Amino acid sequence: MRETVERLERDGLVERGPNPADRRAPLVRLTPDGAAALDHVGPARGLRGGARPRPR
């Protein structure tokens, strides 16, 4: 799983940030590019569309 998240982060599709509830496990968030990619390929792969990154 770690390698997948690292690749997505390197490609600019997700970003990692601190998790206030558990400092050992970072939170992974979609970037705007990641949300656009999910909107594009998600329906064809049975994934829910409409995912949007949370404003900071």
C-alpha positions in Angstrom: 0.0 0.0 0.0 2.8 2.4 0.9 4.4 2.1 -2.6 1.0 2.8 -4.2 0.5 5.9 -2.1 4.0 7.1 -2.8 3.5 6.7 -6.6 0.2 8.6 -6.4 1.9 11.3 -4.4 4.8 11.5 -6.8 2.3 11.8 -9.7 0.5 14.7 -7.9 -2.8 12.8 -7.4 -2.7 12.6 -3.6 -1.0 14.4 -0.8 -0.1 13.2 2.7 -0.6 15.3 5.8 -0.7 14.9 9.6 -3.4 12.9 11.2 -4.4 14.6 14.5 -6.1 11.5 15.7 -3.1 9.2 15.2 0.4 10.6 14.6 1.7 7.3 13.4 -0.6 7.2 10.3 -0.8 10.2 7.9 -4.0 11.2 6.2 -4.0 10.9 2.4 -6.1 13.4 0.5 -6.9 13.7 -3.2 -5.5 16.7 -4.9 -7.5 18.6 -7.6 -5.7 16.6 -10.2 -6.5 13.4 -8.3 -10.2 14.2 -8.2 -10.2 15.0 -11.9 -8.5 11.6 -12.7 -11.1 9.8 -10.5 -13.9 11.6 -12.3 -12.4 10.4 -15.6 -11.7 6.8 -14.8 -13.8 6.1 -11.8 -17.2 5.3 -13.4 -15.5 2.9 -15.9 -13.9 1.1 -12.9 -17.0 1.0 -10.7 -15.8 3.8 -8.4 -18.0 6.5 -7.1 -17.5 9.8 -8.9 -17.9 13.2 -7.5 -14.9 13.0 -5.1 -13.5 16.4 -4.3 -10.6 17.4 -2.2 -11.5 19.1 1.0 -10.6 22.8 1.2 -7.8 23.5 3.6 
